[in-house]
Structure formats: C-alpha cells, structure tokens
Amino acid sequence: MEASDVFAALARACGPEGDSSSDFDLNPEVRPQNRTFRAAGVLVAFMETERGVDLILTQRSSALKHHPGQIAFPGGKVDPVDADETAAALREAEEEVGLSRENVEVLGILPFHETITSFQVTPVVARVKAPFRFTPEPGEVAEVFTVPFDHIADPGRYIIEGRHFRGQFRRYFTVPWGPYYIWGATARMLRVLADRLAQ
C-alpha cells in the first residue's frame, strides 16, 4: 500500500465506538470487580520510513519499578496539565521519544483499554508528519524502534500465549517482531486496530 492509503485506512479504523479491550479479555474468570480506574493516553504513532510506514514503539528501562523491559507505546497517565487523554499521549511522546506534538497529526482514537494495573488507556492513533531524531528519555526508555505497518496490521500474526502470574495462569496476545517480544496490553490494543483494519 502507498503511505497515503495506509494513513487513510488508519483514519477509517479509528473511533471510540465499539467494545473496549482489557488485560482480562482472555482471562475473564480472574477479572476483579468494582475497580477505580486512572485515565491514561498512549500514542500509536506511524511514520514514513525507507521501507514503508512503520509504528513507533519503545522498550522500557529495565530499572523501572513497573513493567521493566517491556515493549510499550509512548504515553502515560493523564496529569493535571493535560486537557484529556490525547493531550497526555502527545506530552508523554514528546518527553519519552523526542516527538514534538507539532509534528503529529492525530487521526483518531480507539476504544479504551483496561489494564491489570487499573488504568483506562485511550489509544491515540497518529501520523508523524516529518522524520525526527529518536531521543529516549533517560531512566525510562531503553530504546525506541519501529515495526512495519504490515506486520501489526495482520491479525494472523497475533499469537495467544500464557504464563503463571501471581499464582494464576494468564493468557495474553503477542505479536513478536525480530528481537522484540510485543505482548500484553500493547499487543492487545494493536490487535484491536488490526481487526478494525481487516474489516
């Protein structure tokens, strides 16, 4: 697909309507009840590269207390300075990977995702307007890398795996790319996007 066609398809796939996703989708029997959620936003940012359109992802620092070493979107919780989840995603992307918010065209949002850590995360799908230099935030981001659109847009590339966690067996989506093990909430949100793109 041409880059313009990819971005048009991404825009069509956006919309907050539809079922939300959750870290418990594959494990409904262990889903806690009556939780209080904190709002967060992540930036699902795509950019043109030499090989086509790629998705920007980060590998979290191994020194972090929560989710060390995991693959994640740039983003985080909504702070008082943020107008909404989109603003939080843009601010965090600027801080975590050096992506200026002026260099971002927001294409839309996807239904929120509930995490095991009680965040209600809004995925903000976006186009990066121009190339920029990846600048990982010291202490939080170990690496910034990209994954081809064709890889994450194909529902057939998603695998369900499982492991024991806190005394219970949990299943989760994965969509590995080279040395990067993309799994958990990141893979689940990407699977929602892939299903929408395939419609």
C-alpha positions in Angstrom: 0.0 0.0 0.0 1.1 3.6 -0.6 1.7 5.6 2.5 -1.3 7.8 1.8 -3.5 4.7 1.6 -2.1 3.4 4.9 -2.9 6.6 6.7 -6.4 6.8 5.2 -7.0 3.2 6.3 -5.8 4.1 9.8 -8.1 7.1 10.0 -11.1 4.9 8.9 -10.3 2.4 11.6 -10.5 5.0 14.3 -13.4 5.7 16.5 -14.3 5.3 20.2 -17.4 3.3 19.5 -17.3 -0.5 19.9 -16.2 -2.8 22.7 -13.3 -1.7 24.9 -10.5 -4.2 25.4 -8.9 -5.4 28.6 -5.9 -7.3 30.0 -8.6 -9.8 31.2 -10.2 -10.5 27.8 -8.6 -13.9 27.6 -8.9 -14.5 31.4 -12.4 -13.2 32.4 -12.5 -15.5 35.4 -9.8 -13.5 37.2 -11.1 -10.1 36.4 -11.5 -8.0 39.6 -14.8 -6.2 40.2 -15.5 -2.6 41.3 -12.1 -1.2 40.4 -11.3 2.5 40.3 -9.5 3.4 37.1 -7.0 6.2 36.4 -7.1 7.8 32.9 -4.1 7.4 30.6 -3.3 8.0 26.9 -0.8 6.3 24.6 0.4 7.4 21.2 0.0 4.8 18.4 2.2 6.8 16.0 3.0 5.8 12.5 5.7 7.4 10.3 7.0 7.0 6.8 10.4 5.2 6.6 12.6 3.8 3.8 10.7 0.5 4.0 7.2 2.0 4.1 5.0 3.0 7.0 6.2 2.0 10.5 4.8 2.1 14.0 7.0 3.7 16.7 7.4 1.6 19.9 9.6 1.8 23.0 11.4 -0.6 25.2 11.0 0.4 28.8 14.1 0.7 31.0 14.9 -2.4 33.0 15.4 -0.2 36.0 11.7 0.8 36.2 9.6 -0.4 39.1 6.6 -1.2 36.9 6.8 -3.3 33.6 10.6 -3.1 33.4 12.0 -4.0 29.9 8.5 -4.4 28.3 7.6 -3.0 24.9 5.1 -0.1 25.1 3.7 2.8 23.2 4.9 6.3 24.3 2.3 7.5 26.8 1.2 7.6 30.4 -1.4 8.8 32.9 -3.4 12.0 32.5 -1.8 14.7 34.6 -3.5 17.9 35.8 -1.7 19.8 33.0 -3.4 17.6 30.3 -6.8 18.6 28.8 -7.6 15.0 28.1 -6.1 11.6 27.1 -4.9 12.8 23.7 -3.0 15.7 25.3 -1.4 13.3 27.8 -0.3 11.0 24.9 1.2 13.9 23.0 3.0 15.2 26.0 4.4 11.9 27.0 5.6 11.1 23.5 7.5 14.4 23.4 9.1 13.5 26.8 9.8 9.9 26.1 11.0 9.8 22.5 11.5 13.4 21.5 8.5 13.6 19.2 7.3 17.2 19.1 3.5 17.5 19.3 3.6 20.0 16.4 5.0 17.1 14.3 1.9 14.9 14.9 -1.4 14.7 13.1 -3.9 12.9 15.2 -6.0 10.6 13.1 -8.4 9.5 15.8 -8.8 7.3 18.9 -9.7 3.7 19.6 -11.9 2.3 22.4 -10.2 2.4 25.8 -8.2 -0.5 27.2 -8.3 -1.5 30.8 -5.0 -2.7 32.3 -4.3 -5.1 35.1 -2.8 -2.1 36.9 -6.2 -0.2 36.9 -5.5 2.3 34.1 -8.1 3.1 31.5 -5.9 3.7 28.5 -7.1 5.6 25.4 -5.0 4.7 22.3 -4.5 7.8 20.1 -3.7 6.9 16.5 -1.5 9.4 14.7 0.7 10.2 11.7 4.2 11.7 12.2 4.5 14.5 9.7 8.2 14.6 9.2 11.3 12.5 10.2 12.7 13.2 13.6 15.6 12.0 15.8 14.6 9.4 18.4 15.6 10.8 21.8 14.9 8.2 24.5 14.1 9.7 27.9 17.0 8.7 30.2 16.0 6.3 33.0 12.6 5.5 31.5 13.2 4.4 27.9 15.9 2.0 27.0 15.3 2.0 23.2 13.0 3.5 20.5 12.4 1.3 17.5 9.9 0.8 14.6 7.8 -2.1 13.4 6.3 -2.3 9.8 2.7 -1.5 9.5 2.1 -4.7 7.5 3.3 -6.7 10.5 1.0 -5.3 13.1 -2.0 -4.9 10.7 -2.2 -8.6 10.0 -4.5 -10.4 12.6 -2.9 -13.7 11.6 0.4 -12.6 13.2 -1.0 -12.4 16.7 -0.4 -15.4 18.9 -2.0 -16.3 22.2 0.4 -17.4 24.8 0.3 -17.8 28.6 2.3 -18.0 31.8 1.7 -18.2 35.5 1.3 -14.8 37.2 0.6 -14.2 40.8 -0.4 -17.8 41.3 -2.7 -18.0 38.3 -2.3 -19.0 34.7 -2.9 -16.0 32.4 -3.3 -15.9 28.6 -2.3 -12.9 26.5 -1.8 -11.8 22.9 1.7 -11.5 21.4 2.9 -10.1 18.1 6.7 -10.6 18.2 9.0 -8.6 15.8 12.6 -9.7 15.5 14.2 -9.4 18.9 11.2 -7.5 20.3 8.6 -9.5 22.3 5.5 -7.4 21.9 2.9 -8.7 24.3 0.2 -7.9 26.9 -1.6 -4.6 26.8 0.4 -3.3 23.8 -0.3 -6.3 21.7 -4.0 -6.3 22.8 -4.5 -2.7 21.7 -2.7 -3.4 18.4 -4.9 -6.5 17.8 -8.0 -4.2 18.1 -6.5 -2.0 15.5 -5.6 -4.9 13.2 -9.2 -6.3 13.5 -10.6 -2.9 12.5 -8.2 -2.6 9.6 -9.2 -6.0 8.3 -12.9 -5.2 8.2 
